[in-house]
Amino acid sequence: MTKESCGKLMFCPITKLVSAKLAFSLAMIFITGLFHQAWADEKTGAAATEEISLVDPADPDRTTHVDYALKIEGTLLTPSQSGTSEWNLNSTGTFAFDQRRFASDTSGPLAVRAVRSFATAETESVVGKDHATSVVLPSQARLIHLYGAEYQLLQLSPDVRLTRPQVDLLQIPCDPIVATGLLPARNLKDQHEKWNLDSWVIPMLVGVDAAVSQSATCQLKSLTANEAVVTFEGTVEGAVTGSATKVTLKGELTFDRTQRFIRSFKAVQSEMREPGPFSPGLNVNATITWTQTSAAPARELPDAISEQVPDERKLLLTLATPGQVLLLHNRSWHIFHETPEMVMLRMMHNGSLVAQCNISPSPAVPPGEATSEPEYLDEVQAALAERKGAVKSSKIHSDINGWRVHHVRALGKAHEKTLIWDYFLCTAKSGQQTSLIFSYAEEDEKQVAGSPEQMVGTLTVRANRAKVALPR
């Protein structure tokens, strides 16, 4: 064996041994690294999953303050003899309130229970060139209780009765409480995950009370330890108080992960609404922005409210009719038309028109007297002649809440349906008289039943036009 060959023999095993040890060490380092990396990844993943939790809890010990702004631009559509008339529409809304939410055992929209104290709640609208209107929540009604409902939030004042315009005023698009439904109901796996929404969220956000179809998606736009920015977009088709509509919503919100509430919100809501039995058509874009901050506990906010939705009696609304008369009506009635001589209400049930009520003053009589039964029957029959109706009953109630009420029921036919007309001539002891005329199809009698009597039974004469809401 030569030196050279011996060197080769001696060197090769050593080299192989060193190489084997090195390879083994490197392999162990690599495997250990993989193990630690996998463990770290698993730990990081679990932590990330736990951290991407965007929950806004209902905490009665927490008070927040909301500043809300609304701007609507577009056209208002009304029926005319030549088809449809278009009117420019510009509207703004400003709201500022403190809020406290309460936990509930239910889920979805029915879980909402909250109180708000409004510093500001008003809208101003201009239709056409100069037809301006405004609605302001009166100072006596600044404390509002909120309850979840199937379609819209149920809002009432514990101190005074609201009017229909005031209730409509409080139904703001993209309400901060409803907007919590845009947050994911589960922990997110990563920053790129999308999620769908419960079917009630988008319709309630945009005010659609009878949704036929809807779709919506949300996604994280950015995420830090302190905040999450969420983008959202959705579409819903359905009806608003009986008018067919299509609404799209697109925007983003910033969720404060430290304070666990939505800190800011901005969205554009576009709506194409057909003219309907209660409201004109719309082709508008609404820009909604609001911010929410922590606030000191407000003394005017109660620590608790009833867990049960108030009964129907407490939810009645005030209506000031022509002729210095007030009455109460349930929330199914909407103001369709109003003049100094008459106010016309229409009742909605499941998104459809079911009844109409015309309220107007009648000629006064001397105090203590009333229009005779034959005379009023002649007036009713004259009105029925054009409608081909016939009187079926006539009854006089001598005292309903201080009023003499003459009720005449008549029946007729139209479009192969039996129609009912309920005429009420109400006479106060002062001689002042008010007329209420209800009309509806016989097939809708169950929905209307009791409502005329309830309205007639709450008539009140006032000396001057009320400047404040009617006390409870």
C-alpha positions in Angstrom: 0.0 0.0 0.0 1.5 3.3 -1.0 1.6 6.4 1.0 -0.8 8.0 -1.4 -3.2 5.1 -1.2 -2.9 5.0 2.6 -3.6 8.7 2.7 -6.7 8.1 0.7 -7.7 5.3 3.0 -7.1 7.3 6.1 -8.7 10.5 4.8 -11.8 9.0 3.3 -13.3 7.5 6.4 -12.5 10.6 8.4 -14.0 12.8 5.8 -17.0 10.5 5.6 -17.3 10.6 9.4 -17.0 14.3 9.7 -19.4 14.8 6.8 -21.9 12.4 8.4 -21.7 14.2 11.7 -22.0 17.6 10.0 -24.9 16.4 7.9 -26.6 15.0 11.0 -26.0 18.2 12.9 -27.4 20.3 10.1 -30.3 18.0 9.7 -31.1 18.2 13.4 -30.8 22.0 13.3 -33.0 22.0 10.3 -35.6 19.7 11.8 -35.4 21.6 15.2 -35.9 24.8 13.3 -38.8 23.4 11.5 -40.3 22.2 14.7 -39.8 25.6 16.4 -41.1 27.4 13.3 -44.1 25.1 13.1 -44.8 25.7 16.8 -44.3 29.4 16.5 -46.6 29.5 13.4 -49.2 27.5 15.2 -49.0 29.8 18.2 -49.0 32.9 16.0 -51.9 31.5 14.0 -53.9 30.8 17.1 -53.1 34.2 18.5 -53.9 35.9 15.2 -57.2 34.0 15.1 -58.0 35.1 18.6 -56.9 38.7 17.9 -59.0 39.1 14.8 -62.1 39.3 16.9 -64.3 42.3 16.0 -67.1 42.3 18.6 -69.0 45.4 19.7 -70.6 44.2 23.0 -73.8 45.7 24.5 -72.4 47.0 27.7 -74.7 49.0 30.0 -71.8 50.4 31.9 -70.5 52.1 28.7 -71.7 55.4 27.3 -70.7 56.6 23.8 -71.3 59.8 22.0 -72.3 59.8 18.3 -72.1 62.7 15.8 -74.0 61.8 12.6 -74.4 63.7 9.3 -76.6 62.9 6.3 -76.7 64.5 2.9 -79.2 63.4 0.2 -79.1 64.6 -3.4 -81.2 63.5 -6.4 -84.8 63.7 -7.7 -88.2 63.2 -6.3 -90.8 61.6 -8.6 -94.5 62.3 -8.4 -97.4 61.0 -10.6 -98.9 63.6 -13.0 -101.4 63.7 -15.9 -98.5 63.6 -18.3 -96.8 60.7 -16.6 -94.2 61.4 -13.9 -92.9 64.8 -12.7 -89.4 65.1 -11.5 -88.3 67.5 -8.7 -84.8 68.3 -7.5 -84.3 67.1 -3.9 -81.7 68.3 -1.5 -81.8 67.2 2.1 -79.5 67.3 5.1 -79.7 65.7 8.5 -77.8 66.4 11.7 -77.9 64.2 14.8 -75.9 64.2 18.0 -76.6 61.9 20.9 -75.3 60.0 23.9 -76.1 56.3 23.9 -76.2 53.3 26.2 -76.9 49.7 25.1 -78.2 46.8 27.1 -77.6 43.1 26.8 -80.3 40.8 25.6 -80.9 37.0 25.6 -82.2 37.2 22.0 -80.2 37.5 18.9 -80.4 39.4 15.6 -82.4 42.6 15.3 -84.6 41.7 18.2 -81.6 41.8 20.6 -81.4 45.6 20.4 -82.2 47.5 23.6 -80.8 50.9 24.1 -81.4 54.5 25.3 -80.4 57.7 23.6 -80.3 61.3 24.7 -80.4 63.7 21.8 -78.6 67.0 21.8 -79.5 67.5 18.1 -82.0 65.7 15.8 -83.2 67.6 12.7 -83.5 67.5 9.0 -84.0 70.1 6.4 -85.3 69.4 2.8 -85.8 71.5 -0.3 -87.9 70.1 -3.1 -87.9 72.0 -6.4 -86.7 75.5 -6.2 -88.1 76.7 -2.9 -90.4 74.2 -1.2 -88.6 73.8 2.1 -89.5 71.7 5.1 -87.9 70.8 8.3 -88.5 68.3 11.1 -87.0 68.8 14.6 -87.2 66.5 17.6 -88.8 68.6 20.4 -86.8 69.1 23.6 -89.4 67.3 25.6 -88.7 64.1 23.5 -85.0 64.1 23.5 -84.8 60.9 25.6 -85.6 57.9 23.4 -85.9 54.2 24.2 -85.0 51.8 21.4 -86.1 48.2 20.8 -85.2 45.8 18.1 -88.0 44.8 15.6 -88.2 42.7 12.5 -87.8 45.6 10.0 -86.9 48.8 11.7 -85.9 50.0 15.1 -88.8 50.7 17.4 -88.3 54.1 19.0 -90.4 55.9 21.6 -90.2 58.6 24.2 -91.0 57.6 27.8 -92.1 61.2 28.5 -94.3 62.4 25.6 -96.0 60.9 22.5 -94.2 61.3 19.2 -95.8 62.2 15.9 -95.4 60.2 12.7 -92.9 62.8 11.2 -90.8 62.5 14.4 -90.7 58.7 14.3 -89.7 58.9 10.7 -87.0 61.4 11.6 -85.4 59.0 14.0 -85.2 56.2 11.5 -81.8 57.3 10.2 -80.0 55.3 7.5 -77.0 53.2 8.7 -77.9 53.6 12.3 -74.9 53.0 14.5 -76.6 50.2 16.5 -77.6 48.4 13.3 -74.1 48.9 11.8 -72.7 46.5 14.4 -74.3 43.8 12.3 -71.6 44.5 9.7 -69.0 43.1 12.0 -68.1 39.4 11.7 -70.1 37.0 14.0 -67.0 34.8 14.3 -63.2 35.1 14.7 -61.5 35.6 11.4 -58.7 33.2 10.3 -56.6 35.8 8.5 -56.6 39.4 7.3 -57.9 38.5 3.9 -61.0 36.7 4.9 -64.4 37.9 3.6 -67.7 37.3 5.4 -71.4 37.5 4.6 -74.1 39.1 6.7 -77.3 38.0 8.3 -80.2 38.6 6.0 -81.7 41.4 8.2 -78.6 43.6 8.3 -78.6 45.4 4.9 -82.4 45.9 4.7 -82.5 47.4 8.2 -79.5 49.6 7.5 -81.1 51.2 4.4 -84.7 51.2 5.7 -86.2 48.5 3.4 -89.2 47.0 5.4 -90.0 44.2 2.9 -86.9 42.6 1.3 -87.4 40.3 -1.7 -83.7 39.7 -2.3 -80.4 40.9 -0.8 -76.7 40.3 -0.9 -73.7 41.7 1.0 -70.1 41.1 1.6 -67.5 42.5 4.0 -63.7 42.3 4.1 -60.8 43.6 6.1 -59.0 46.4 4.4 -56.4 46.8 7.0 -55.6 45.6 10.5 -53.3 46.8 13.3 -53.2 46.1 17.0 -55.4 49.1 17.6 -57.9 49.2 14.8 -59.5 47.3 11.9 -60.8 49.0 8.7 -63.7 47.0 7.2 -65.1 47.6 3.7 -68.6 46.5 2.9 -71.1 46.6 0.0 -74.6 45.3 -0.5 -77.7 45.4 -2.5 -81.4 44.9 -1.5 -84.6 44.9 -3.5 -88.0 45.1 -1.9 -90.4 47.8 -0.7 -90.5 50.8 1.6 -94.0 51.5 2.9 -95.5 49.9 -0.2 -93.2 51.4 -2.8 -90.9 49.1 -4.8 -87.3 50.0 -4.4 -83.7 48.9 -5.1 -80.9 50.1 -2.8 -77.2 49.7 -3.0 -74.8 50.5 -0.1 -71.1 50.8 -0.2 -68.6 52.1 2.4 -66.1 51.4 5.1 -65.9 51.5 8.9 -63.1 51.7 11.4 -63.4 49.4 14.4 -61.5 50.5 17.5 -60.0 47.2 18.8 -59.0 48.8 22.1 -62.4 50.3 23.0 -64.3 47.6 21.1 -66.7 49.8 19.1 -67.1 51.3 15.6 -65.2 54.6 15.8 -66.0 56.0 12.4 -68.3 55.1 9.5 -68.8 56.4 6.0 -71.0 55.1 3.2 -73.0 56.0 0.1 -76.5 54.7 -0.2 -78.1 54.9 -3.7 -81.8 54.3 -4.1 -84.3 53.9 -7.0 -87.8 53.9 -5.5 -91.0 53.9 -7.5 -94.0 56.2 -6.4 -96.3 54.3 -4.1 -99.4 54.5 -2.0 -97.6 56.4 0.8 -94.6 58.3 -0.7 -93.3 59.7 -3.9 -90.6 58.0 -6.0 -86.9 58.6 -5.4 -83.7 58.6 -7.5 -81.1 59.7 -4.9 -77.7 59.3 -3.5 -77.3 59.6 0.3 -73.9 60.2 1.9 -73.8 59.1 5.5 -70.9 59.8 7.9 -70.7 59.4 11.7 -68.2 59.1 14.5 -68.4 57.5 17.9 -66.4 58.2 21.0 -66.4 57.2 24.6 -68.4 59.6 26.8 -68.9 60.2 30.5 -72.0 58.6 31.9 -74.9 60.9 31.2 -77.3 61.5 34.1 -80.3 61.6 31.8 -79.6 58.0 30.5 -81.4 55.4 32.7 -79.4 52.5 34.0 -82.0 50.0 32.7 -85.2 49.8 30.5 -87.9 47.2 30.3 -86.8 44.0 28.7 -90.2 43.7 27.0 -91.3 45.9 24.1 -93.9 48.4 25.3 -97.5 47.5 24.6 -99.5 48.9 21.7 -101.1 51.6 23.8 -97.7 53.2 24.7 -96.7 53.1 21.1 -99.6 55.3 19.8 -98.6 58.4 17.9 -100.1 61.9 18.1 -101.8 63.5 15.2 -102.9 67.2 15.1 -105.9 67.3 12.7 -107.5 70.4 11.1 -110.0 72.1 13.3 -107.9 72.2 16.6 -108.4 68.5 17.3 -105.8 65.9 18.4 -106.1 62.1 18.2 -103.9 59.1 18.7 -103.2 56.4 16.1 -101.2 53.2 15.8 -98.0 53.0 13.8 -99.5 51.3 10.9 -101.0 54.6 9.8 -98.9 57.0 7.7 -99.7 60.6 6.6 -100.3 60.5 2.9 -101.7 64.0 2.3 -102.3 67.1 4.5 -103.9 70.4 3.9 -105.5 73.0 6.3 -108.9 71.4 5.5 -108.1 67.7 5.6 -105.5 65.1 6.6 -105.4 61.8 4.8 -103.9 58.7 6.5 -103.2 55.4 4.9 -102.7 52.1 6.7 -100.0 49.6 5.7 -99.9 45.9 6.6 -97.1 43.6 5.4 -96.0 46.3 2.9 -99.4 46.7 1.3 -102.1 49.4 1.5 -105.1 48.1 3.4 -107.1 51.2 4.4 -107.5 55.0 4.2 -108.8 57.5 6.6 -109.9 61.1 5.8 -110.1 63.5 8.7 -111.7 66.9 8.4 -113.7 69.5 10.4 -117.5 69.5 9.9 -119.8 72.6 10.4 -120.2 73.4 14.0 -123.5 73.4 15.8 -124.7 75.3 18.9 -123.2 74.0 22.2 -125.0 71.0 23.5 -126.6 70.2 20.1 -125.6 67.9 17.2 -126.3 67.2 13.6 -129.5 65.1 13.6 -129.4 61.4 12.5 -131.5 61.9 9.3 -129.5 64.9 8.3 -126.2 63.1 8.6 -127.6 60.0 6.8 -128.6 62.2 3.9 -125.0 63.5 3.7 -123.6 60.0 3.7 -126.0 58.7 1.1 -125.2 61.7 -1.2 -121.5 60.8 -0.9 -122.3 57.1 -1.5 -124.3 57.8 -4.7 -121.1 58.4 -6.7 -119.6 55.2 -5.3 -122.7 53.1 -5.7 -122.7 52.2 -2.1 -125.6 51.6 0.4 -126.0 52.3 4.1 -126.1 49.1 6.1 -126.2 50.4 9.7 -126.5 53.6 11.7 -125.8 54.0 15.4 -125.3 56.9 17.8 -123.0 56.7 20.8 -124.0 59.4 23.2 -120.7 59.7 25.1 -117.3 58.4 23.9 -114.6 60.3 25.8 -116.9 63.3 26.0 -118.0 63.2 22.3 -121.3 62.2 20.7 -120.4 59.8 17.9 -122.7 59.0 15.0 -121.3 55.9 13.2 -122.7 54.9 9.8 -121.4 51.8 8.0 -121.9 51.4 4.2 -121.0 48.7 1.7 -120.3 48.8 -2.0 -118.5 47.0 -4.9 -115.4 47.9 -6.8 -113.1 45.8 -8.9 -115.0 42.7 -7.9 -114.3 43.4 -4.2 -116.7 44.4 -1.4 -115.7 47.7 0.1 -116.6 49.0 3.5 -117.0 52.7 4.5 -117.1 53.7 8.1 -118.4 57.2 8.6 -117.9 58.8 12.1 -119.4 62.3 12.9 -118.0 63.3 16.2 -119.6 66.2 18.1 -118.0 67.8 21.2 -120.1 69.4 23.9 -118.9 72.8 22.6 -120.6 72.1 19.3 -117.4 71.5 17.4 -117.6 68.6 14.9 -115.0 66.4 13.3 -115.5 63.8 10.5 -113.5 60.6 10.1 -114.2 58.4 7.1 -112.5 55.0 6.9 -112.5 53.0 3.6 -111.1 49.5 3.1 -111.8 46.2 1.4 -113.9 43.6 3.3 -111.0 41.1 2.9 -108.8 43.5 5.0 -111.4 44.0 7.8 -109.4 41.9 10.3 -106.3 44.2 9.9 -108.4 47.3 10.3 -110.7 46.1 13.1 -110.5 48.2 16.2 -108.4 51.0 14.7 -111.3 53.3 13.9 -112.8 53.0 17.4 -109.4 53.5 19.0 -108.8 56.7 17.0 -112.3 58.1 17.7 -111.9 57.3 21.4 -108.9 59.5 21.7 -110.2 62.7 20.2 -109.2 65.8 22.2 -110.0 69.5 21.5 -107.3 72.0 22.1 -107.6 75.8 22.3 -104.4 76.5 20.4 -102.1 74.5 18.1 -99.8 72.5 20.4 -96.3 73.7 20.5 -95.0 70.5 22.3 -95.7 66.8 21.9 -98.8 65.5 23.7 -97.9 64.3 27.2 -98.5 60.7 28.1 
